[in-house]
Amino acid sequence: MYVIGIAGGSGSGKTTLVESILERIPKDEIAILPQDAYYKDNSHMPLEERYKVNYDHPDSIEWELMVKDIQALKTGS
């Protein structure tokens, strides 16, 4: 199994690149884990504060959960 990370700021073309890859690899041979699914939960914050969150900053991501999910994919669990 290969793990390929595609990184970049908002609007940098990550989704376009993934869509291009998906055109070339059978869907049953690939798993997509969008980083957007790993943003920290900010629902406890007032709406005004959530507007100030920089979602391009590494601190906005639940890295431990992402790593756990990648490891689970690699081991088939």
N, C-alpha and C positions, 0 to 999 in steps of 0.2 A: 504494500500500500504506500502510496505517495501522499504527502501532505503539502499542499501548495498554499502559501499565504499571499493574499493580494491586499496591499495596504495603500492608503492614500487619504487625503482629506476629502471633505464633502465636495461632490461635483467633479472629482478628478478622473472619473471614467472607470471605476472599479466594476460597476454593474455591467457596463458595456463590454468590458474585457471578459467577465464571467459568461455573459450571453454568447460571446464569440467562442469561448471554450466549449460551452454546452452544445454548440452546433457541430462540434467535431468528435465529441466523446459520447458514447451511448449513456442515456440517463440512468440505467441500472448499474453503471460502473463509476458513478460519481456521487458524492454527497456535498451539498453546499451548506455551509454554516455562516450566514451573514453576520458580520460583527454587530450590526444594528440590533440583533437579538440579545446582545449581551450588555446593553447599557444598564448602568446601575439604576435601581428603582428610586425615583425622585418624587413619588406621589405624596410623600410626607411633607414636602416643601410647598410653601405658598406659591401660587401660580407666578407671581412677580419674580420670585427667586429662580424658578425653573427657566424663565426666559433668559436668565443670565448665565446658565450653565453652558460651558464650551464643550459640546459633544465631540469635537475633534481632539480634545486633550486626552491623553492616555488614562488619566485618573477617572474618566467617566465610564470606563469599561470594567466589567466583572471578569477579570483575567483568569482567576482561579476556576471559575465555572466553565469558561471557554476551554481551558486546558483539560479539565476533567472530561468534558464532552468529546474533545478530540481524542483523548486517550481511550475513551469508551468505544469510539468508532474504530480505532486501530485494533482493539482487542476483540471486537465483535460483541461486546456486552451491552 
